[in-house]
Amino acid sequence: MEKDKQVKEKKVKLTPVFDNFETALRVWWKNLKKIVYIYLWGLAYALIPMVIIAIFLGANYWLGGRLGFGFRVSTVVVALLGFLVSLYFLVRAYLGIFLLVKHDYSGQEKALFQETRRYFWPYLGIAVLTSIFILLWSLLLIIPGIIYSVLYSFACYVLIFEDKRGLTAIRRSVRLVTGYFWPVLGRFLFLGVIVWVFSLLISIPVSLTDSGSLFHSIWGGIVQVISFLIGPIVLVYTYNIYKELVAIKK
Protein backbone atom coordinates (compact mmCIF):
# COMPACT_ATOMS: atom_id res chain seq x y z
CA MET A 1 0.00 0.00 0.00
CA GLU A 2 2.77 2.38 0.99
CA LYS A 3 4.75 1.40 -2.11
CA ASP A 4 1.76 2.13 -4.36
CA LYS A 5 1.37 5.50 -2.70
CA GLN A 6 5.04 6.35 -3.34
CA VAL A 7 4.72 5.34 -7.00
CA LYS A 8 1.65 7.53 -7.32
CA GLU A 9 3.49 10.48 -5.77
CA LYS A 10 6.34 10.17 -8.27
CA LYS A 11 3.88 10.42 -11.16
CA VAL A 12 2.48 13.74 -9.94
CA LYS A 13 4.31 16.80 -11.19
CA LEU A 14 4.27 20.21 -9.59
CA THR A 15 2.92 23.21 -11.46
CA PRO A 16 5.54 24.65 -13.84
CA VAL A 17 7.50 27.54 -12.38
CA PHE A 18 6.26 30.16 -14.85
CA ASP A 19 2.62 29.22 -14.27
CA ASN A 20 3.10 29.33 -10.51
CA PHE A 21 4.84 32.69 -10.67
CA GLU A 22 2.15 34.14 -12.94
CA THR A 23 -0.54 32.95 -10.51
CA ALA A 24 1.31 34.45 -7.56
CA LEU A 25 1.59 37.79 -9.38
CA ARG A 26 -2.13 37.85 -10.18
CA VAL A 27 -3.12 36.99 -6.61
CA TRP A 28 -0.70 39.58 -5.21
CA TRP A 29 -1.97 42.34 -7.46
CA LYS A 30 -5.61 41.52 -6.75
CA ASN A 31 -5.05 41.68 -2.98
CA LEU A 32 -2.40 44.39 -2.83
CA LYS A 33 -4.74 46.80 -1.05
CA LYS A 34 -5.39 44.33 1.76
CA ILE A 35 -1.67 43.59 1.99
CA VAL A 36 -0.86 47.28 2.39
CA TYR A 37 -3.52 47.71 5.08
CA ILE A 38 -2.13 44.79 7.09
CA TYR A 39 1.36 46.26 6.83
CA LEU A 40 0.02 49.63 7.95
CA TRP A 41 -1.50 48.11 11.07
CA GLY A 42 1.86 46.65 11.98
CA LEU A 43 3.62 49.91 11.18
CA ALA A 44 1.14 51.92 13.26
CA TYR A 45 1.93 49.87 16.36
CA ALA A 46 5.65 49.81 15.57
CA LEU A 47 5.73 53.61 15.38
CA ILE A 48 4.88 53.94 19.09
CA PRO A 49 8.22 52.58 20.38
CA MET A 50 9.99 54.37 17.53
CA VAL A 51 8.60 57.71 18.75
CA ILE A 52 9.70 56.92 22.30
CA ILE A 53 13.19 56.07 21.05
CA ALA A 54 13.31 59.34 19.11
CA ILE A 55 12.35 61.31 22.23
CA PHE A 56 15.08 59.67 24.32
CA LEU A 57 17.69 60.10 21.59
CA GLY A 58 16.72 63.76 21.15
CA ALA A 59 16.91 64.39 24.90
CA ASN A 60 20.25 62.62 25.06
CA TYR A 61 21.60 64.72 22.18
CA TRP A 62 20.42 68.07 23.50
CA LEU A 63 20.53 67.50 27.25
CA GLY A 64 22.77 64.47 27.68
CA GLY A 65 25.56 66.45 29.27
CA ARG A 66 23.25 67.75 31.98
CA LEU A 67 21.26 64.57 32.52
CA GLY A 68 24.30 62.44 33.30
CA PHE A 69 25.62 58.98 32.60
CA GLY A 70 22.55 57.20 33.99
CA PHE A 71 20.29 58.81 31.42
CA ARG A 72 22.62 57.82 28.59
CA VAL A 73 22.52 54.21 29.79
CA SER A 74 18.73 54.42 30.02
CA THR A 75 18.65 55.72 26.44
CA VAL A 76 20.59 52.68 25.21
CA VAL A 77 18.25 50.31 27.08
CA VAL A 78 15.12 52.08 25.80
CA ALA A 79 16.48 52.07 22.24
CA LEU A 80 17.17 48.33 22.39
CA LEU A 81 13.79 47.49 23.89
CA GLY A 82 12.02 49.84 21.49
CA PHE A 83 13.72 48.20 18.53
CA LEU A 84 12.63 44.74 19.72
CA VAL A 85 9.03 45.89 20.25
CA SER A 86 8.95 47.49 16.79
CA LEU A 87 10.35 44.30 15.28
CA TYR A 88 7.66 42.32 17.09
CA PHE A 89 4.88 44.29 15.42
CA LEU A 90 6.55 44.23 12.00
CA VAL A 91 6.92 40.44 12.16
CA ARG A 92 3.26 40.19 13.12
CA ALA A 93 2.40 42.26 10.04
CA TYR A 94 4.29 39.70 7.94
CA LEU A 95 2.38 36.89 9.66
CA GLY A 96 -0.81 38.76 8.82
CA ILE A 97 -0.13 38.06 5.14
CA PHE A 98 0.02 34.34 5.95
CA LEU A 99 -3.37 34.62 7.63
CA LEU A 100 -4.76 36.58 4.68
CA VAL A 101 -3.84 33.63 2.47
CA LYS A 102 -5.20 31.15 5.04
CA HIS A 103 -8.56 32.93 5.09
CA ASP A 104 -8.71 32.87 1.28
CA TYR A 105 -7.90 36.59 1.01
CA SER A 106 -10.97 37.64 2.97
CA GLY A 107 -11.58 39.17 6.38
CA GLN A 108 -10.86 42.53 7.98
CA GLU A 109 -7.23 43.59 7.97
CA LYS A 110 -7.28 44.68 11.62
CA ALA A 111 -8.78 41.35 12.72
CA LEU A 112 -6.16 39.45 10.72
CA PHE A 113 -3.39 41.48 12.34
CA GLN A 114 -4.80 40.88 15.81
CA GLU A 115 -5.02 37.14 15.12
CA THR A 116 -1.25 37.04 14.53
CA ARG A 117 -0.66 37.44 18.28
CA ARG A 118 -1.13 33.71 18.88
CA TYR A 119 1.33 32.78 16.13
CA PHE A 120 4.25 35.06 16.95
CA TRP A 121 6.04 32.95 19.56
CA PRO A 122 5.50 29.61 17.76
CA TYR A 123 6.76 31.27 14.56
CA LEU A 124 9.80 32.64 16.39
CA GLY A 125 10.46 29.21 17.87
CA ILE A 126 10.38 27.53 14.46
CA ALA A 127 12.55 30.27 12.93
CA VAL A 128 15.16 29.86 15.69
CA LEU A 129 15.12 26.05 15.53
CA THR A 130 15.46 25.87 11.75
CA SER A 131 18.22 28.49 11.78
CA ILE A 132 20.17 26.53 14.40
CA PHE A 133 19.72 23.23 12.56
CA ILE A 134 20.72 24.72 9.21
CA LEU A 135 23.77 26.35 10.81
CA LEU A 136 24.81 23.03 12.35
CA TRP A 137 24.38 21.23 9.03
CA SER A 138 26.34 23.99 7.29
CA LEU A 139 29.26 23.44 9.67
CA LEU A 140 29.74 20.06 8.01
CA LEU A 141 29.72 21.42 4.45
CA ILE A 142 27.74 23.96 2.47
CA ILE A 143 25.81 21.22 0.63
CA PRO A 144 24.07 19.77 3.73
CA GLY A 145 23.13 23.32 4.72
CA ILE A 146 21.46 23.88 1.35
CA ILE A 147 19.70 20.51 1.45
CA TYR A 148 18.19 21.09 4.87
CA SER A 149 17.27 24.69 4.04
CA VAL A 150 14.99 23.23 1.37
CA LEU A 151 13.73 20.43 3.61
CA TYR A 152 12.79 22.90 6.36
CA SER A 153 11.40 25.56 4.03
CA PHE A 154 7.72 24.79 4.67
CA ALA A 155 7.86 24.57 8.47
CA CYS A 156 6.28 28.00 8.95
CA TYR A 157 3.56 27.15 6.45
CA VAL A 158 2.83 23.99 8.43
CA LEU A 159 2.50 26.15 11.55
CA ILE A 160 0.00 28.56 10.00
CA PHE A 161 -2.03 26.20 7.83
CA GLU A 162 -1.90 22.99 9.88
CA ASP A 163 -1.34 24.41 13.37
CA LYS A 164 1.63 22.11 14.00
CA ARG A 165 4.46 23.62 16.04
CA GLY A 166 8.13 23.24 16.81
CA LEU A 167 9.82 20.02 15.81
CA THR A 168 6.49 18.58 14.63
CA ALA A 169 6.21 21.33 12.00
CA ILE A 170 9.83 20.84 10.95
CA ARG A 171 9.43 17.08 10.56
CA ARG A 172 6.22 17.63 8.59
CA SER A 173 8.10 19.98 6.24
CA VAL A 174 10.77 17.33 5.69
CA ARG A 175 8.10 14.75 4.83
CA LEU A 176 6.45 17.10 2.36
CA VAL A 177 9.70 17.79 0.48
CA THR A 178 10.94 14.19 0.54
CA GLY A 179 10.63 12.77 -2.97
CA TYR A 180 10.31 16.28 -4.44
CA PHE A 181 13.61 17.80 -3.38
CA TRP A 182 14.89 18.68 -6.84
CA PRO A 183 11.60 20.13 -8.16
CA VAL A 184 11.27 22.24 -5.01
CA LEU A 185 14.91 23.36 -5.16
CA GLY A 186 14.52 24.27 -8.83
CA ARG A 187 11.46 26.39 -8.09
CA PHE A 188 13.24 28.20 -5.27
CA LEU A 189 16.27 28.86 -7.47
CA PHE A 190 14.02 30.27 -10.18
CA LEU A 191 12.35 32.56 -7.67
CA GLY A 192 15.71 33.57 -6.23
CA VAL A 193 16.98 34.61 -9.66
CA ILE A 194 13.81 36.64 -10.33
CA VAL A 195 14.07 38.44 -6.98
CA TRP A 196 17.82 39.05 -7.43
CA VAL A 197 17.39 40.54 -10.92
CA PHE A 198 14.50 42.74 -9.80
CA SER A 199 16.41 43.93 -6.71
CA LEU A 200 19.41 44.69 -8.88
CA LEU A 201 17.34 46.76 -11.32
CA ILE A 202 15.60 48.89 -8.70
CA SER A 203 18.91 49.45 -6.89
CA ILE A 204 20.71 50.85 -9.95
CA PRO A 205 19.82 54.50 -9.18
CA VAL A 206 21.25 54.09 -5.66
CA SER A 207 24.54 52.72 -6.97
CA LEU A 208 24.88 55.64 -9.42
CA THR A 209 24.48 58.40 -6.83
CA ASP A 210 26.61 59.68 -3.98
CA SER A 211 25.90 57.92 -0.69
CA GLY A 212 25.41 61.23 1.11
CA SER A 213 23.01 62.77 -1.39
CA LEU A 214 19.31 63.39 -0.71
CA PHE A 215 18.29 61.35 -3.77
CA HIS A 216 20.35 58.39 -2.52
CA SER A 217 18.54 58.44 0.82
CA ILE A 218 15.08 58.89 -0.71
CA TRP A 219 15.55 56.18 -3.31
CA GLY A 220 17.00 53.86 -0.69
CA GLY A 221 13.78 54.29 1.28
CA ILE A 222 11.71 53.64 -1.83
CA VAL A 223 13.64 50.41 -2.45
CA GLN A 224 12.82 49.25 1.08
CA VAL A 225 9.12 50.01 0.61
CA ILE A 226 9.07 48.14 -2.72
CA SER A 227 10.81 45.17 -1.08
CA PHE A 228 8.11 45.01 1.61
CA LEU A 229 5.34 45.24 -0.99
CA ILE A 230 6.65 42.51 -3.27
CA GLY A 231 7.53 40.17 -0.40
CA PRO A 232 4.04 38.59 -0.42
CA ILE A 233 4.65 37.43 -4.00
CA VAL A 234 7.32 35.11 -2.61
CA LEU A 235 4.94 34.00 0.13
CA VAL A 236 2.11 33.17 -2.28
CA TYR A 237 4.48 31.45 -4.73
CA THR A 238 5.86 29.27 -1.94
CA TYR A 239 2.38 28.60 -0.56
CA ASN A 240 1.30 27.29 -3.97
CA ILE A 241 4.14 24.75 -3.85
CA TYR A 242 3.28 23.82 -0.27
CA LYS A 243 -0.40 23.36 -1.14
CA GLU A 244 0.44 21.03 -4.01
CA LEU A 245 2.75 18.95 -1.83
CA VAL A 246 0.06 18.65 0.84
CA ALA A 247 -2.42 17.42 -1.77
CA ILE A 248 0.09 14.88 -3.09
CA LYS A 249 1.14 13.61 0.34
CA LYS A 250 -2.37 12.99 1.67
KOLZA-689624 format. One record per residue (C-alpha): residue in one letter; residue number from 1; x, y, z. Coordinates in pm, whole numbers, padded with zeros to 5 digits. Layout:
BEGIN
a | NUM | X | Y | Z
...
END
This chain:
BEGIN
m | 1 | 00000 | 00000 | 00000
e | 2 | 00277 | 00238 | 00099
k | 3 | 00475 | 00140 | -00211
d | 4 | 00176 | 00213 | -00436
k | 5 | 00137 | 00550 | -00270
q | 6 | 00504 | 00635 | -00334
v | 7 | 00472 | 00534 | -00700
k | 8 | 00165 | 00753 | -00732
e | 9 | 00349 | 01048 | -00577
k | 10 | 00634 | 01017 | -00827
k | 11 | 00388 | 01042 | -01116
v | 12 | 00248 | 01374 | -00994
k | 13 | 00431 | 01680 | -01119
l | 14 | 00427 | 02021 | -00959
t | 15 | 00292 | 02321 | -01146
p | 16 | 00554 | 02465 | -01384
v | 17 | 00750 | 02754 | -01238
f | 18 | 00626 | 03016 | -01485
d | 19 | 00262 | 02922 | -01427
n | 20 | 00310 | 02933 | -01051
f | 21 | 00484 | 03269 | -01067
e | 22 | 00215 | 03414 | -01294
t | 23 | -00054 | 03295 | -01051
a | 24 | 00131 | 03445 | -00756
l | 25 | 00159 | 03779 | -00938
r | 26 | -00213 | 03785 | -01018
v | 27 | -00312 | 03699 | -00661
w | 28 | -00070 | 03958 | -00521
w | 29 | -00197 | 04234 | -00746
k | 30 | -00561 | 04152 | -00675
n | 31 | -00505 | 04168 | -00298
l | 32 | -00240 | 04439 | -00283
k | 33 | -00474 | 04680 | -00105
k | 34 | -00539 | 04433 | 00176
i | 35 | -00167 | 04359 | 00199
v | 36 | -00086 | 04728 | 00239
y | 37 | -00352 | 04771 | 00508
i | 38 | -00213 | 04479 | 00709
y | 39 | 00136 | 04626 | 00683
l | 40 | 00002 | 04963 | 00795
w | 41 | -00150 | 04811 | 01107
g | 42 | 00186 | 04665 | 01198
l | 43 | 00362 | 04991 | 01118
a | 44 | 00114 | 05192 | 01326
y | 45 | 00193 | 04987 | 01636
a | 46 | 00565 | 04981 | 01557
l | 47 | 00573 | 05361 | 01538
i | 48 | 00488 | 05394 | 01909
p | 49 | 00822 | 05258 | 02038
m | 50 | 00999 | 05437 | 01753
v | 51 | 00860 | 05771 | 01875
i | 52 | 00970 | 05692 | 02230
i | 53 | 01319 | 05607 | 02105
a | 54 | 01331 | 05934 | 01911
i | 55 | 01235 | 06131 | 02223
f | 56 | 01508 | 05967 | 02432
l | 57 | 01769 | 06010 | 02159
g | 58 | 01672 | 06376 | 02115
a | 59 | 01691 | 06439 | 02490
n | 60 | 02025 | 06262 | 02506
y | 61 | 02160 | 06472 | 02218
w | 62 | 02042 | 06807 | 02350
l | 63 | 02053 | 06750 | 02725
g | 64 | 02277 | 06447 | 02768
g | 65 | 02556 | 06645 | 02927
r | 66 | 02325 | 06775 | 03198
l | 67 | 02126 | 06457 | 03252
g | 68 | 02430 | 06244 | 03330
f | 69 | 02562 | 05898 | 03260
g | 70 | 02255 | 05720 | 03399
f | 71 | 02029 | 05881 | 03142
r | 72 | 02262 | 05782 | 02859
v | 73 | 02252 | 05421 | 02979
s | 74 | 01873 | 05442 | 03002
t | 75 | 01865 | 05572 | 02644
v | 76 | 02059 | 05268 | 02521
v | 77 | 01825 | 05031 | 02708
v | 78 | 01512 | 05208 | 02580
a | 79 | 01648 | 05207 | 02224
l | 80 | 01717 | 04833 | 02239
l | 81 | 01379 | 04749 | 02389
g | 82 | 01202 | 04984 | 02149
f | 83 | 01372 | 04820 | 01853
l | 84 | 01263 | 04474 | 01972
v | 85 | 00903 | 04589 | 02025
s | 86 | 00895 | 04749 | 01679
l | 87 | 01035 | 04430 | 01528
y | 88 | 00766 | 04232 | 01709
f | 89 | 00488 | 04429 | 01542
l | 90 | 00655 | 04423 | 01200
v | 91 | 00692 | 04044 | 01216
r | 92 | 00326 | 04019 | 01312
a | 93 | 00240 | 04226 | 01004
y | 94 | 00429 | 03970 | 00794
l | 95 | 00238 | 03689 | 00966
g | 96 | -00081 | 03876 | 00882
i | 97 | -00013 | 03806 | 00514
f | 98 | 00002 | 03434 | 00595
l | 99 | -00337 | 03462 | 00763
l | 100 | -00476 | 03658 | 00468
v | 101 | -00384 | 03363 | 00247
k | 102 | -00520 | 03115 | 00504
h | 103 | -00856 | 03293 | 00509
d | 104 | -00871 | 03287 | 00128
y | 105 | -00790 | 03659 | 00101
s | 106 | -01097 | 03764 | 00297
g | 107 | -01158 | 03917 | 00638
q | 108 | -01086 | 04253 | 00798
e | 109 | -00723 | 04359 | 00797
k | 110 | -00728 | 04468 | 01162
a | 111 | -00878 | 04135 | 01272
l | 112 | -00616 | 03945 | 01072
f | 113 | -00339 | 04148 | 01234
q | 114 | -00480 | 04088 | 01581
e | 115 | -00502 | 03714 | 01512
t | 116 | -00125 | 03704 | 01453
r | 117 | -00066 | 03744 | 01828
r | 118 | -00113 | 03371 | 01888
y | 119 | 00133 | 03278 | 01613
f | 120 | 00425 | 03506 | 01695
w | 121 | 00604 | 03295 | 01956
p | 122 | 00550 | 02961 | 01776
y | 123 | 00676 | 03127 | 01456
l | 124 | 00980 | 03264 | 01639
g | 125 | 01046 | 02921 | 01787
i | 126 | 01038 | 02753 | 01446
a | 127 | 01255 | 03027 | 01293
v | 128 | 01516 | 02986 | 01569
l | 129 | 01512 | 02605 | 01553
t | 130 | 01546 | 02587 | 01175
s | 131 | 01822 | 02849 | 01178
i | 132 | 02017 | 02653 | 01440
f | 133 | 01972 | 02323 | 01256
i | 134 | 02072 | 02472 | 00921
l | 135 | 02377 | 02635 | 01081
l | 136 | 02481 | 02303 | 01235
w | 137 | 02438 | 02123 | 00903
s | 138 | 02634 | 02399 | 00729
l | 139 | 02926 | 02344 | 00967
l | 140 | 02974 | 02006 | 00801
l | 141 | 02972 | 02142 | 00445
i | 142 | 02774 | 02396 | 00247
i | 143 | 02581 | 02122 | 00063
p | 144 | 02407 | 01977 | 00373
g | 145 | 02313 | 02332 | 00472
i | 146 | 02146 | 02388 | 00135
i | 147 | 01970 | 02051 | 00145
y | 148 | 01819 | 02109 | 00487
s | 149 | 01727 | 02469 | 00404
v | 150 | 01499 | 02323 | 00137
l | 151 | 01373 | 02043 | 00361
y | 152 | 01279 | 02290 | 00636
s | 153 | 01140 | 02556 | 00403
f | 154 | 00772 | 02479 | 00467
a | 155 | 00786 | 02457 | 00847
c | 156 | 00628 | 02800 | 00895
y | 157 | 00356 | 02715 | 00645
v | 158 | 00283 | 02399 | 00843
l | 159 | 00250 | 02615 | 01155
i | 160 | 00000 | 02856 | 01000
f | 161 | -00203 | 02620 | 00783
e | 162 | -00190 | 02299 | 00988
d | 163 | -00134 | 02441 | 01337
k | 164 | 00163 | 02211 | 01400
r | 165 | 00446 | 02362 | 01604
g | 166 | 00813 | 02324 | 01681
l | 167 | 00982 | 02002 | 01581
t | 168 | 00649 | 01858 | 01463
a | 169 | 00621 | 02133 | 01200
i | 170 | 00983 | 02084 | 01095
r | 171 | 00943 | 01708 | 01056
r | 172 | 00622 | 01763 | 00859
s | 173 | 00810 | 01998 | 00624
v | 174 | 01077 | 01733 | 00569
r | 175 | 00810 | 01475 | 00483
l | 176 | 00645 | 01710 | 00236
v | 177 | 00970 | 01779 | 00048
t | 178 | 01094 | 01419 | 00054
g | 179 | 01063 | 01277 | -00297
y | 180 | 01031 | 01628 | -00444
f | 181 | 01361 | 01780 | -00338
w | 182 | 01489 | 01868 | -00684
p | 183 | 01160 | 02013 | -00816
v | 184 | 01127 | 02224 | -00501
l | 185 | 01491 | 02336 | -00516
g | 186 | 01452 | 02427 | -00883
r | 187 | 01146 | 02639 | -00809
f | 188 | 01324 | 02820 | -00527
l | 189 | 01627 | 02886 | -00747
f | 190 | 01402 | 03027 | -01018
l | 191 | 01235 | 03256 | -00767
g | 192 | 01571 | 03357 | -00623
v | 193 | 01698 | 03461 | -00966
i | 194 | 01381 | 03664 | -01033
v | 195 | 01407 | 03844 | -00698
w | 196 | 01782 | 03905 | -00743
v | 197 | 01739 | 04054 | -01092
f | 198 | 01450 | 04274 | -00980
s | 199 | 01641 | 04393 | -00671
l | 200 | 01941 | 04469 | -00888
l | 201 | 01734 | 04676 | -01132
i | 202 | 01560 | 04889 | -00870
s | 203 | 01891 | 04945 | -00689
i | 204 | 02071 | 05085 | -00995
p | 205 | 01982 | 05450 | -00918
v | 206 | 02125 | 05409 | -00566
s | 207 | 02454 | 05272 | -00697
l | 208 | 02488 | 05564 | -00942
t | 209 | 02448 | 05840 | -00683
d | 210 | 02661 | 05968 | -00398
s | 211 | 02590 | 05792 | -00069
g | 212 | 02541 | 06123 | 00111
s | 213 | 02301 | 06277 | -00139
l | 214 | 01931 | 06339 | -00071
f | 215 | 01829 | 06135 | -00377
h | 216 | 02035 | 05839 | -00252
s | 217 | 01854 | 05844 | 00082
i | 218 | 01508 | 05889 | -00071
w | 219 | 01555 | 05618 | -00331
g | 220 | 01700 | 05386 | -00069
g | 221 | 01378 | 05429 | 00128
i | 222 | 01171 | 05364 | -00183
v | 223 | 01364 | 05041 | -00245
q | 224 | 01282 | 04925 | 00108
v | 225 | 00912 | 05001 | 00061
i | 226 | 00907 | 04814 | -00272
s | 227 | 01081 | 04517 | -00108
f | 228 | 00811 | 04501 | 00161
l | 229 | 00534 | 04524 | -00099
i | 230 | 00665 | 04251 | -00327
g | 231 | 00753 | 04017 | -00040
p | 232 | 00404 | 03859 | -00042
i | 233 | 00465 | 03743 | -00400
v | 234 | 00732 | 03511 | -00261
l | 235 | 00494 | 03400 | 00013
v | 236 | 00211 | 03317 | -00228
y | 237 | 00448 | 03145 | -00473
t | 238 | 00586 | 02927 | -00194
y | 239 | 00238 | 02860 | -00056
n | 240 | 00130 | 02729 | -00397
i | 241 | 00414 | 02475 | -00385
y | 242 | 00328 | 02382 | -00027
k | 243 | -00040 | 02336 | -00114
e | 244 | 00044 | 02103 | -00401
l | 245 | 00275 | 01895 | -00183
v | 246 | 00006 | 01865 | 00084
a | 247 | -00242 | 01742 | -00177
i | 248 | 00009 | 01488 | -00309
k | 249 | 00114 | 01361 | 00034
k | 250 | -00237 | 01299 | 00167
END
